[in-house]
Amino acid sequence: MTGLQQRARWAIVWSGLDIFFRNGASFAVSVALARLVSPSEFGYAALVGLMTNLAMLLSDFGFSSALIQRQNADDLDASSVFWLALFSASAVSFAVILASSPIGQFLAAPIFDEVVYVVAATVMVSAAGSTHLALLAKRLSFKRLALIGTVATLVGGGVGVWLALRGFGVWALCFQTLAGAVVATLAGWCLCDFRPKATLSRSRLLTLFQFGRNLFYAGALDILYGRLHVLLIGRLYGAAALGIYVRADSVRQLPTTLFTGVVARVALPIFSAAADDPARVKRGLKQALRGSILLNTPSMLGLAVVAPLVVEVLFGPQWLEVVPVLQILCIAGLLWPLHLLNLTALSATGLSRLVLRVELIKKALGLTILVASLPFGLLGIAWGQVVFGVLALFVNLHYVSRRLDYGVVEQMQDCAGAVCAATLMGLGVFIVSKWLTLAPLPALGLLVLAGIVLFVLFCMVLRVAAFREAMVVLNSLVRSSGLFAERGGN
C-alpha cells in the first residue's frame, strides 16, 4: 500500500468520525429544537440561513478550494487568502446590514431586519477561520477537523437548545449558528500552526483566482439553486410549509452527508494529488463511488420505508406532514453520490471552467423543472427533484466520460450490485413492517436492525464487489492500527 493510499484511508476514517459526530450531534439538536419551535419558525430560520450562506460564499469567492487544490501553495498564498477573506467578509457584512430591510421584505421574513447583525457576525467569524480549516483539509488533518467540528456542533447546539427553552424561537437558531462558528474558528487557530503574515500578494491571488473563480461561480449556482426552493416555497406557500419541506430535506440529507460526504471531503485533495494522471483519478473515483453507493443506497431506501416511524418518534405528530415529502426526496437522494463525486473528480483535475459549464447546464435544467413543479405543491416540488436528479446525472456523466473514460454504462455496472442488494433489503423491511404491531420506538429499532442484517446478507449472496472491497479496507485499517496486535512475551 502506498503512503498516499494509507493517508487517504486514515483520512476517510477521521473524516467519517468528524461527519458522523458532527452531523449526529447536529441532528440530535435539531430533534430537540423541533419539539421547542414551530414549523413556521424553522421556515424563517431557513430564509435567514439562505442569506448567511450566500454572504459566506461571497466572502470566500472560491479561494479556499483553490488553496486546497494548488499543490505548491505556501504561507504567502495562505496569508493572501486570509486577508482577502477578512476584507471581503467585512464588505459583504456591511452591505447586508444596509440592505436588511429590503432583503427581509423580499424574503417575506420581517425578522431578518432584526437578526441581520447576528448574520453579519457569523460571516465575519467564519471568514477569520476559513483559511485555517482549508489548510487542515489540504494536509488531510481530518483528525483535528473531526475534533473541531464535533465541539463546534455541540457548543452551538447547546446554545440553541438553551435559548429555545427560554422561548427565543428564531433567535435560538441564529445564535446556534454563530456560536458554532466562533468555536470552529477559535479551534482552527489553536490546531493549525498557520499564522497570517502582514502581507497580501496580488500576483498569488490572481493565480488562485484563475482556478477559484469558476469554482465560486459553480458554488454560487449550487447554493442559489439549492436554496431557491427555500425562497419560492416561503413566498408562495408560507413559512409553515417551508418548515415542513426544510425538515424533510434535512432528514434526507443526514445519511447522504454522512456517507457520501466522508468520501467526497477526502476526494478533492487526493484527486488533486493525482491530477496529472487521469487513470489514477479514474481508479480513485471508481473506489469512492462504489463505497458511497454501498452506504448511501440502503440508507435512502430504508429511510423511505420507515419514514412514518422516524418522523413520529423523533419529531412528534405535529410534523407528520413531513413523511410523504421525505419519502420522495429519499428517491432523489439515491443519485447524490454520483453527482457529488463525479463533479469532485472534474474539479480536482483542474477543469474548473468545465465544472462551471456543467453547473450552468444543470441549473438551467433544474430551474425549468422547479418552475414547472411549483403549481403542484410540496409533493410536486419533491418529484421535480427526482426528475432533475436523473437528467442532471447524465449531464455529469457525459463530461466525466470524455475526460476520464468512465461513462454511464461502466458507472451503472459498478453500482448495480449494491443497488440490487439495497432494493431487496427495502422490500424485506417493508414486508416486515406490515405485520409489526409494536409501539413506534421498538418497531423502528427492530426494522433498522432487520435492514442491516438483510443488506449484509444480500451483499454476501450477490457477491457485491464493493462490499468485499469495504471488508478488505476495514481489515487493513484494523491491522494497521495495531488494535489486535499480538503481545510478545509471556
N, C-alpha and C positions, 0 to 999 in steps of 0.2 A: 504494500500500500504506500503510495507517495505521501510526502509531507502535506501537500495541498489537500489530498483526499482525507487524510486524518484530521487536519484542521477543519475541513468542511463538515465532517461527520460530528465532531465535537461542537462545532458552531451550531449545527442543527439541533443538537441536544439542548444546548444552553438557550438558543433562541426559542426552542419549543417550551422549555420551562418558563422563560420570560413571558411568552404569549399566553401559555396556559394559566400561570398565576395572575398575570395582569388582567386578562380577559375574564378569568374565573372570578377574581375579586370584583372587577367592574360589573359583571353580570349579577353577582350577589348583591352589590349595592343597588343596581337597577331594580332588582326584585323587591328590595326593601323600600325603595323610593316609589315603586308602582303602587304600593299599598298606602303611601302617605300623600301622594299628589295625584291630581286628576288627569285624565287623558288630555284635557284642554291645556293644562299647564305643561305637560310633556310636549304638546304641539307647539306652544310658544317657545319652549326651550330649544326645540329643533330649528325654528326660524332664527333664533339668536345664534345657535351653533353654526348655521349656514354662513352668516356674516363673519363669525370668528374664523372659520376655516378659510374663507376667501381672503381675509385680511392677512392671515398667517402665510398663505401661499404667495401673496403679493410681496410680503417682506422677504421671502426666501428667493423667489424668482428662479428656482431650479438649481441654485448654486450648490446646495448640499449634495444633491445627487451627482452633480458634476465633480465635486470634490471626491466622492466615493469612487467614481468611475475612472478618474485620472490616476494612472498607475504611479507616476513620479511626483505626486503632489508633496510640497514641503510646507514648512511653517509660514513662509511668506504667502503661499496660496491660502492657507487656513486663516491667517490673520486678515488678509484682504476680504475673504468671505465673511468673517466675523463682523468686521466693521461695517461692511455694506449691509449685512442683515440688520444690524442695530440701527443704522441710519434709515433704512427702508421701513423698518417697523415703526420708528418714530413718526415718519411722514404719513404712513398709512393710518396709524392710530389717530393722529391729529385730524386727518381727513374724515375718518369715520365719526369722530366726535362732532365735527362741524356739520356733517350731513345726517346726524342721528334722527332728527325729526322727519325729513322726507323718506329716509330709509324705513323708519317704523311705519309710516303711512303706506309705503309701497308693499311692505311685507304683511300688512294688516296685523301688526304686532305693536300696539302702542307702548308696551312695556319696554321696547328697545330704547326709547328715549331716556329711560331711567337706568338701564343696566349697561349702557354703552361704555361707561368708564371701567366696568369690570372686563368687558370685551377688550378694550384698549390695553389694560394692564396685562391680560392674558397674552396678547400678541407680543408685547414688549418683553415679557419674561421668557416666553418661548424662544424668541429671537436670540436672546442672550445665551441660550444653551444649545441652540440647534447645531452649531459647528462642532461642539464637543461630542454630541451624540452621533453626528455623522462620522467623525474620526474614529469613534469606538466601533461603529459598524464597519468602517473601512478596514480596521485592524482585526475584524472578526472577534472583537471582545464582547461576545454576547453573554458571557457570564456576568460581566458588570452591567450590561444593559438589562439583563434579567432582574438584577437587584434594584436598579433604578426604576424600572417600570413597575415592579411589584410594590415597592414602597410608595411611589407617587400615587398609584391607584388606591392603595389602602388609605393613605392620608387624605387624598381628595374625596374618596368615598365616605370616610368618617366625617369630614366637614359637611358634605352634602346631606347625609342622614341626620346629623345633629341639627342642622338648620331646618330640615324638613319636619322634624319632630316638633319644632317650635313654630311651625306654620309659615315658613318663609316662601314656600311654593317655588316659583321660577327662580327666585334669588338663590335658593339652595342648590339648584342645578348649575347655575352660573358660577357660584363660588366654589363648587366642587371642581370645575374645570380649572379655575385659577389656582386653587390650592395644589392640584396635581402638577400644574406647570411650574410652580415655584419649587416644589420638591425635586422634580426632574432636572431642572436647571442647576440647582444647588448641588445635587448629587453628581451631575455631569462634570461640574467644575472640580469636585473632590476626587472623582475616579478617573478623570482623563488628565494627563500631565501637560496638555497643551495650554499655553498662556499667550493670549494675543499680544503681538508686538505693536507698538505705536506707529504702524506703517500700513499703507494701502497701495498696492501696486495696480495701476490701471492696466498695464500690459497683461498681468496674470489674470485679472478679472475678465479682460477681453477674450483671453484664451479659453477660460472656463465658460464664458458666455456663449461661445460658439457651440458648445455642447448643451449647456444648461438651458438656453432659451427655448429650444424645441421641447425639452422635457417639461419646462414650465408651461408652455402652451398646451401640451398634451395633458399635464396635470390639471390645469385650469379648466380645460374642456371636460375632463373626467369629473371634477368637483361640481362644475356648473350643471352638467347633465345629471349627475347622480343626485344633486340637491334640487334640481328643477322640479322633481316630483314633490319635494317638500314645499317649495314655493307655490306651485299650482294647486296642490291639494289644500294647502292652508287657505288660499284665497278663494277657491271655488267651493270647498266643502266645509270649511271652518276648522278651528283648532282641535276640536274633539276628534273629528275624522282623521286629521293629520296625526294626532297622538296614537290612534289605532294603527295606522299604516307604519309609523316610525317604530312602534313597539314590535309589530310583526317582522319588520325588516331587521331590527336589531337582534331578535331571537334567531332569525335565519342566519345572520352573519356570524354568530358566535362560533359554531363548529367550522364554518368555512374559513374564518380568520385564523382560528386555532391551527387547523391542519395545513391549509394552503399557505397561510402567512408565514409559518415556520420555514417552509422551503423557499418561498419567494424572497424572504428577507435576507437569506444567506446567498440566494442565487445571483443577485446583482454583483457583489464583489467577486464571487467565484467565477461567474461567467466572464466578468471583465478581465480577470487574470488570464483567461484563455481566449481573449477576443480575437487574436490574430490567427486562431486555428478553428475554423467553423466546424470541423469534425469533432473536436473536443467539446465545443459548445453544444453540438447536437447530442452527443453522448450524455452530457450533463442534463440537458433538457429532457431526454427520454427517462432518465432515472428520477428526476424531480417530478415529472408528470405522472409516472407510474405510482410513486409514493403518495402524491397528493390525491390522486383518484382513489387509491386504495382506502384512504381515510375519509375523504370528503363524501363519496357516493353513498356508502351505508349510513353516514350521519344525516345526509339530506333526506334520503328515503325513509329512514327510521323516524326522523323528526316529523315528517309529513304524516306518518301513520299515527303517532302518539300525540300529535299536536293538541287535541282537546284536553288530554290529561295534563300535558305540560302547562298549558295556559291556566287551567283551573287550579292546579297545585301551586304554581309559582306566583301568579298574579291575582287570583281571585275571580269570582264570577263577573265582576264589573268589566273585565277585559275579554269576555268570550267572543266578542265580535272580531277579535284578532285571528281566530282559528282559521276560517276559510282563506283569508289573505295570506297567512303564514304558510298554509299548505301549498298554495300556488307559487309563492316565492321560493319555496324549497325546490320546486321543479326547475325554476330558473337558476338556482344555486348549484345545480348539478354540473353546470358547464363552467363555473367560475375558475377552477384551477387551469383549464385550458386557456382561458382569456389571459389570466394574470401571468402565467409562466411563459407563454409564447411572446407576450409583449415585453417581458423582462429580458428574454433572450435577444430580442431585436435591440433593446436599449443597450444591453451590455456590449454588443458588437460595434457600438459607436454610430449606429444608424439612427441618430436622433431625428433627423429630418424625415426619414421613413416612418418612424414612430408617430410623428406629428401627422403625417399624411393618413396613416391608418386610423388614428383617433378622429381626424376630421370626417373621414368617410363613415365611421361607425356612429359618431354623434349625430351626423346629419340623418342617418338611417334611424337612430333611436329617437330623435326629436319628432320625426314624421310619425313613428309608431305611437309615441306618447300623446301627441295631439289627437291622433285618430282614436285613442282609447279613453280620453278624458270624459266623453259623454256617458261612458258605461260604468262610472263609479269606481270604487276602490278595487273591486274584483276585475273590472275591465283593465285598469291600470296594471294590476299584477299580472294578468295574462299577457299584456303587452310586453312586460319584461321577459316573459318566456320566449315570445316570438323574436324579440330583439336579440336575446342571447343566442338563439340558433343562427340567425342571419349574420350577426357580428362575428361569430366563431369562424365562419367561412371566410370572412374578410381577413382575420388574423392569420388563418392557416394558409391563405393564398400567398402572403408575403413571406411567411416563415418557410414555406415550401421552396420558394425561389432562392432564399438566402442560405438555408441550412439543409435543403433537400429532405425535409421532414414534413410531408404533406398530410392531407386528410386521411387517406387510407391507412397509412402507417401509424398515425396517432390513434385512430379508432381501434386498430388491432392491438396496440399497447394497452388500451383502456378496456377492451372487451371483457377480459376475464373478471376483473374487479366489478364491472358493471353487472355482469350476469350473476355473480355471487351476491351482490347487494340487492338486486331485484328479487331473487329467490328469498333472501332474508326478509325483505319487506313484505312479501306475500305471506311468509310464515308468521311474522309478528302480527299482521292484520288478522289472520285466521285465529291465532291465539287470543287476540283482544276481543273477539266476538263472543267467546264463551267465558271470559273472566267476569266474575261478579264481586270482586274485591273493591274496597274503598279506593279512591283515586290515587293516593300516595303509594300504597303497596302494589297496586296494579301497575303503576308507572315503573316502579323499581323492577318488578318481575318481567315486564316487557323489554326493558332496556337490557337486562341480563340475558333474556332469551335471544334478543337481536345479536348481541355479541357472540354468544355461543353458536348460533346458526350461521353467522357470517364467517367465522373461523372455520367451521365445519365445511361450508360450501367452498371456501377458498382451497381447502385441502383436497376435497373431492375433485374440483375442477382443475387442480394443479395450477393455480393462478401464479404467474411468474413474479408479479410484483409482491405477492405475499411471501414467496420464497426469498426474494431479494431482501425484503424487510427483516426476515428472520436472520439472514446472514449478517446484515449490518448490525442488528441488535446484539447478536452473539459476539461480533467483533468488538463492539463498544464495551460490552461487559468484560471481555477478556483483557482489553487494553486498560480498563480502569483498575484492574487488579483486585476487584471485589471478591473473586473466588480463587485467588491465587493460593497455591498450596504453601503451607508454612514448613520451612525446612527445620530439621532437627526435632528431637523429642526430649 
